[in-house]
Amino acid sequence: MSADHQQERPDEGLCQYIAGFVDGEGSFHIAIQRSRFTRLGLQIIPEFHVSQHPDRAEVLNLIQKALGCGYIKANHPGSIRDRTVVLVVRNRQDLVERVVPFFERFPLRSAKQREFETFAAIVQAMNRGEHLAKEGMTSILRKAFAMNGGRYRKRKLQDDLNVLESSETVRQAPRMLHGGKIQSGLHGDMQRLAEMPSPLSTI
């Protein structure tokens, strides 16, 4: 490793400080959205974020620089009551290559470590493309709903499993009959378009 590259890496003491700070102020979250733009009717959105009062926002800049990814924004733009700012990492490649390895090397000390481990398993499964098949999506859903005991979910696990089953039924149904022949499903560019996630606004 070159001397220049070594100088760019944060020292271990700083990394331990960041891990401790995230243990208190950070969150590993898996959002689940229903989407008509995906084959299975659901969209999985992993997100790592750390919030802080704007007067102490320099710590977010420190974490952003150490991780080498993410962006900082107002937590609730326009809100008078909530003036906090938040560092957000949502890009899957950054999560796989930067966030997950960082916290594997510098683990959290509280029960939040278990949340991170589940989060990491989901992110890595998605990186392998498992969320594109029903079995993989079902496994990811069960893991996501187990995080925090499912306390912060507006819907029940079974509600999303029903969406998955419904989407699978529709996808397997014959689309059109011509002279006793069943027309095949989407393929090529149309298939890739159908798998594209819907545009995101907020979670």
N, C-alpha and C positions, 0 to 999 in steps of 0.2 A: 504494500500500500504506500502510495507516495506521501511525502511530508505535507504537501498542500492538501491532500484529501483528508489526512489525519486532523489537520487544523480545522477542517470544516465540520467534523463530527463533534457534537456536544459531549462534554466530559461526563463521566459516570455519575458524579455527584449531582449534576444538573438533571440528568435523566431520572435519578431516584426522586429528586424533588418534584419533577413533572408527574411521575407515577403517583406520588402522594397527593399532589394537587388534584389530579384527575379522580383519584379515589374519593375525594370529597365533593368535587364540583363537576365531574364529567358524567357522561351517560353513553351507553352502548344500546342503540335502539334499532328495532326491526319494525318498520312500518309495513302494513299490508293494505293495499288499495285494490278495489275492484276495477277492472279495466276491460273495455270491449275491444281493446287493441292487442290483447295477448290471447294466445290460443286457449289457455286454461282459465281465462276470465279473472285472473288475479295478478297483481304486480307486487313483488317483494322489494323493499327499499331499505337496505342497511344504512345506518347513519351513526357516526361518532360525533359527539359535540361536547363542548366545555363552555360554560357560561360564567360571566363575571360582571361586576359593576363597572360602568365605563371609567370611573376614576382609577380603577386598577386593571385596565384593559391591557397594559403592557405585558402581563403574564400570558395573555393569549397570543400576543406576537411572539413571545419566547417559545411557546409550545408549537406554534405554526412553523417557526424557523427550525426547531429541533426535528419535527416530523417531516418537514419539507413538502407540505401539502396543506390543503384546506383553505377556506376563506372566512373572513370575519364580517359579521353583519349585526344589525340590531335584532334582538330576539323577537320583539313584537313591534315592528315599525309603526310609528304614529301613536303608540300607547303612551299615556301620561303616567300610568301607574307602574308599568314595567319598562325600566330604562336599561335593563341589562343588555350586554352584547354577547355574542356567541361565536365561537370558532366551530365551523362545520366541516366535516369530511364526509362526502357522499359518493365520490368517485370510487367505483369498485376496485380499480387497479391500485389506487392509492391505499385503500383499505387493506388489500391483499399484500402489497409490497412494502408498505410503510407502517401503517397503524398496528396491524396485527403482529408483525415481527417485533415492533418496539415493546409492546406490552407483554409479549411472550418472554422477552429478555428482562424486562423490568416489571414483574407482576404486581398487581394490586394486593393490598393486605386485608381488605375487608371482604364481606360476602359478595361485593361487586365483582370480585375475581371470577366467580361462577357465572355471572352474567356475561363477562367478557369471553369466557371459554365457549359458551353457547353461541355468542355473537360470532366468534372466530370460526366455529364449525359451520355456521350458516354461510358466512362470506366465502369460505373455501369451497363449500358444496356448490354455491352459485358459480364460482370461478370454474368449476368442472362442468358446468352446464346442467346440473341435476335438477334445477328448478324448471327446466323445459319439459320434463316428463311428469306424469301424474304421480308416480311413486315418489320421485324426488321432491316434488312440491308438497306432497302430504307430509313427508318427513320434516321438511323445513317449517311447515305450519305448526306442527306439534312442538318443535323446538322453540319457535318464536313465542307461542302462547305459554310455554313453561317459564319464560323469562319473567322475573318479578312475580311469579305465581299467577300471571295473567291479570294482575290487578288493574292495569291501566288500559285494557282493551275495551272498546265500546261494543264490540260484537263478541259472540261466543265462538269458540273453535269450530263447533259443529256448523255454524252459519257459513263459514268459509269453506269447510269441507263439502257442504251442500252445493256451493257455487262450483267447486271443482268437479263434483259428480255431474252436475247439470251441463257444464261446458264439455265434459268428456262425452256425454250422451249426444249432444248436438253435433260435436265434431265427427263422431263415428256414424251418424245417421246419413243415409244416401242423400246427396244434394240434388240429384236430378236423374230421372230415368228416361232413356231414349232407346226404344226398341228392345226393352228387356236388359239393357246394359246400364250399369251404374257408373255415373261420371265420377272420376277421381276427385280427391280434395285438392286444396291449393298446393302448388309446387313452385320451385324456382324462386324468382324474385317476389312473387305474390306471397309465398310461404314466409319468406324472411320479413316481408312487410307486416304480416299478421303477427309475428313474434315481437315486433318492436314495441317498447313500452310507451305508454301514453305520456304526453307532456306533463311535467310536474309543476305544481304551483307551490303549495305548502302542505306539510303533513299534519 
